[in-house]
Amino acid sequence: MQDTFGNNQFFWNGVGWFKELLDPSTDLGERFLASLWRNLFFSAVILAIEVPLGIVVALSMPREGWRVAACLVIMALPLLIPWNVVGTIWQIFGRPDIGLMGYVLNHIGLNYNYVSNELDAWATVIVMDVWHWTSLVALLCYAGLKSIPDAYYQAAQIDGASRWAVFTAIQLPKMNRVLLIAVLLRFMDSFMIYTEPFVVTGGGPGNSTTFVFHRAGQDRARAVRPRQGCRTVDRLQFDHHHRVLGVLHRHDQCRRRARA
């Protein structure tokens, strides 16, 4: 691994970055490990909520008729919204002054404010993710339920099986592969979460909702050593702006020659 002092001057650093990153005694390692544990805790909470909730929603959806198409469209709507728009929606929705949720919660005496309270910030981020992604789990589970042949249900009806027995003996075992895919997808998506909490809380209050990729972005700008990192970032920004201005200048010259 190479490090740089800027001006394209590189030197060999070996695995020094990785040692510093994984060492809890260093400032960088402490920040990284804290954000990693927050990420793992967030993913665990999300899976514990979204998977059972998605199963319940899938079991409640109709199996035939025009209501099937209507439910599928409604369930797919949150999945069509971009991540940054989801963050903006919940940022406004949770504001105590103009947001509906924030106003109602404060009106009933809960003193809700995700900007200054860590618990409120975590609750907002979790509820936002549940609202956004539970539909994915529900649609996957619904597809698994639809693939079960009717002969299983007919046999269970003849045997007089209860609704719970049908779920535990027929539906849940037949959905195990679909649930595995849902768990893997949701774990990967929740672990790499970045945009939504960044838009809503900015990683705050303090660092309470700063996850791994937020921390990686912040530490990347510092480039391990703040003094060297600032010089490198400033140089990169200067080079980028210089190149953009050069492209625009050449484009303007070409346009003027074409007119002439």
Residue pairs with C-beta under 8 A, 6 or more apart in sequence:
1 12
1 13
1 14
1 15
1 16
1 17
1 18
2 10
2 11
2 12
2 13
3 10
3 11
3 12
3 13
3 16
3 17
3 224
4 10
4 11
4 223
4 228
4 232
5 11
5 228
5 231
5 232
6 228
6 231
6 232
6 235
7 235
17 224
20 26
20 28
20 29
20 224
21 28
21 29
21 32
22 29
22 32
22 33
23 29
24 30
24 33
28 219
28 224
31 207
31 215
31 219
32 212
32 215
32 219
34 207
35 207
35 210
35 211
35 212
35 214
35 215
36 212
38 208
38 209
38 210
38 211
39 191
39 193
39 211
39 212
40 191
42 125
42 126
42 190
42 193
42 211
43 186
43 187
43 190
43 191
45 126
46 126
46 129
46 130
46 133
46 186
46 190
47 183
47 186
47 187
47 190
49 126
49 130
49 134
50 129
50 130
50 133
50 134
50 137
50 186
51 137
51 179
51 182
51 183
51 186
53 130
53 134
53 137
53 138
54 134
54 135
54 136
54 137
54 138
54 140
54 141
54 182
55 137
55 138
55 141
55 175
55 179
57 75
57 134
57 135
57 138
57 141
58 137
58 138
58 139
58 141
58 142
58 144
58 145
59 141
59 145
59 167
59 171
61 68
61 71
61 75
61 138
61 142
62 68
62 71
63 145
63 146
72 139
72 142
75 135
75 138
75 139
76 135
76 139
77 135
78 86
78 131
78 132
78 133
78 135
79 132
79 133
79 135
79 136
81 89
81 132
83 194
83 195
83 196
84 195
84 196
84 199
86 128
86 132
86 195
86 196
87 128
87 195
87 196
87 197
87 198
87 199
87 200
88 199
90 124
90 127
90 128
90 131
90 196
90 200
91 199
91 200
92 98
92 99
93 99
93 100
93 101
93 102
94 101
94 102
94 112
94 114
94 124
94 200
95 102
96 102
96 103
96 105
96 106
96 112
96 113
97 103
101 112
102 112
102 113
102 114
105 112
106 112
106 113
111 117
112 120
113 120
114 120
114 121
114 123
114 124
114 200
114 201
115 121
115 201
115 204
115 205
116 205
117 205
118 205
118 206
118 208
118 209
121 200
121 201
121 204
121 205
121 208
121 209
122 208
122 209
124 200
124 201
125 196
125 197
125 200
125 201
125 209
128 196
128 200
129 190
129 193
129 196
132 196
133 186
133 189
133 190
136 182
136 185
136 186
137 182
137 186
140 178
140 179
140 181
140 182
141 175
141 178
141 179
141 182
143 178
144 174
144 175
144 177
144 178
144 179
145 171
145 174
145 175
147 174
148 170
148 171
148 174
152 170
152 174
153 166
153 170
156 165
156 166
156 169
156 170
161 169
191 212
192 213
193 211
193 213
194 211
194 213
194 214
197 203
197 209
197 211
197 214
198 214
201 208
201 209
203 209
203 210
203 211
203 214
204 210
210 218
221 229
221 230
221 233
222 229
222 230
223 229
223 232
223 233
